[in-house]
Amino acid sequence: MKVIAGKFPKVLIQGINVPVLNKENHDNYIFPDNIRFYTAGTIDYQPKDKKIYECQPFPNSGFCSQWSSSANQYEPGIGFAWESAWTLLN
């Protein structure tokens, strides 16, 4: 990114960390992207706490795709009932 301050242009270099999500045969998402596809075994990165969660098996897996900004009880690591839907991986 080029930043111009006064007469002299400066180059701003800023690194970003992108989590590596690896688990065979499961989809990986950054919460809440594509939430309608979350099923048992879905691996999900929660940017709010920078942790990775896995959607629990049936029958709890149904909670993983239940979220809105006004109803976040199952939001991984955030909602009051997140442990009913998700398992913290790291």
Secondary structure, 3 states (H helix, E strand, C coil): CEEEECCEEEECCCCCCCCCCCCCCCCEEECCCCHHHCCCCCEEEECCCCEEEEECCCCHHHHCCCCECCECCCCCCCCCCHHHCEEECC
